[in-house]
Amino acid sequence: MKQIPYWLDTAPALPDRSGKDLPDEADVVVIGGGLTGLSTAYHAARKGARVVLVEKDKVGSGASGRNGSMCTQGITISPAEARKRYGQERARELYDSFREAVDVVEELTHTENIDCDFNRSGRLGAVCKPGHFDGLRAKQRDLADNFGHETIVLSKSELRAELGTDYYHGALLDPLSAGLHVGKFVGGLADAAERAGAEIHERNAATGLTRLPGGGFLVETMNGTIRAKQVMAATDAYTDKSMPWFRRRLINVGSFVIVTEPLGEARAKELIPNGRLLVAHKNVGHYVRLTPDNRLAFGGRARFAPSNPASDIKSGDILKREMTEIFPQLAGTRIDYVWGGMVGFSWDRVPHAGDVNGLYYSMGYCGHGVQMATYMGRAVAEMMDGKPESNPLRGFGFPKVPVPFYNGTPWFLPFGGAYYKAKDRLL
């Protein structure tokens, strides 16, 4: 069993982008080589800016290569909650941005010829208790009437044509959400950024940031110092202590994934006949999909603990038990991959982007990072080019941190996890 992400292991090998001399200056320095940073670098370079991206490890080594490889529509809070917070017009604008984000990913795969198995296979948002089914019909009406988004409610009996299990009690089908091979997408986007003129420097962590009196920043890295007119912080859940202001505004939660041995096409179709993406509507839910080579990927929170080799194995054991509870026919199936990663959550469960005293950022995707990171990279490039209206998250300032003396280490997660798991059992 490999303790590395399936998506990175099965993507074409990436070139070594380490050991290069750092230039003395740049128009834009991007800190972080995930989808946010790569998209920012790509779009800014296409505008003619001299862009340098620094990454402490390899591109895609953080959350961008460790997720469920889903590119789904829909916001991170309920449509009703969005209207309550922001009003109908602003909520609709937010919802539309999440929908447009999927289009941006698809567009990039075409314009840059990124072969990453992008497929609008559709997403099933499934409920695990009979009493939750009526909520699906209410959500369907809300999405159609107030957000212009058409979905399909499937009863438990209708869902049987989509899933080889009786575990769920219905689902809301969004037919336009997509799956992709995120490892191939990350690699393709890095190549595209370089073709556009961006420089990528791997294994070169940013270690310090100083604002200069005349404007711009001095960015200290492991391999030298570079002066930049503009800087983009694109580190999300992997933000380290060099940027404490952002660390305090994010809760970094572990998410874990297992991937089975190849099942063969016939057996895979017995599980998910139409290749849908599946997400369970629970406080501590799970996400499921078939891979392009007919394995089953099964992910979830599993344990409210950081990702490390020992923790990943324990989480993998939990996920396998959950997987076989839902799909008993997979009992005895070999698990070939297990890994974990960190997901950046904001305190109000919506992403945030903008600038703090001239330092640009986009973070807190709350599990919707594949599409939103790519989309917000484009938006930040526009913001840097003097177009603040391009930011769909403008005005959504980070909320006040509710935990006194919080420094980015979420010591309270095990207690919160126990609470939410209890709610799933009881409600």
Salt bridges, closest charged atoms under 4 A:
ASP9 OD2 - LYS2 NZ 2.90
ASP27 OD1 - LYS229 NZ 3.27
ASP57 OD1 - ARG203 NH1 2.93
GLU81 OE2 - ARG85 NE 2.97
GLU93 OE1 - ARG90 NH1 3.13
GLU93 OE2 - ARG394 NH2 2.75
ASP96 OD1 - ARG92 NE 3.11
ASP96 OD1 - ARG99 NH2 2.71
GLU100 OE2 - ARG378 NH2 2.99
ASP103 OD1 - ARG120 NH2 2.70
GLU106 OE1 - ARG120 NH2 2.82
GLU112 OE2 - ARG46 NH1 3.88
GLU112 OE1 - ARG195 NH2 2.78
ASP117 OD2 - LYS184 NZ 3.10
ASP142 OD1 - ARG83 NH1 2.59
GLU162 OE1 - ARG276 NE 3.02
ASP166 OD1 - ARG160 NE 2.94
ASP174 OD1 - HIS149 NE2 3.10
ASP191 OD1 - ARG17 NH2 2.79
GLU194 OE2 - ARG17 NE 2.98
GLU199 OE2 - ARG50 NH2 3.31
GLU199 OE1 - HIS201 NE2 3.02
GLU202 OE1 - LYS58 NZ 3.20
GLU261 OE1 - ARG334 NH1 3.33
ASP293 OD2 - ARG295 NE 3.02
ASP336 OD2 - ARG295 NH1 2.82
ASP336 OD1 - ARG334 NE 2.55
ASP348 OD1 - HIS352 NE2 2.83
GLU382 OE2 - LYS47 NZ 2.99
GLU382 OE1 - LYS387 NZ 3.41
ASP385 OD2 - LYS47 NZ 3.15
ASP385 OD2 - LYS387 NZ 3.94
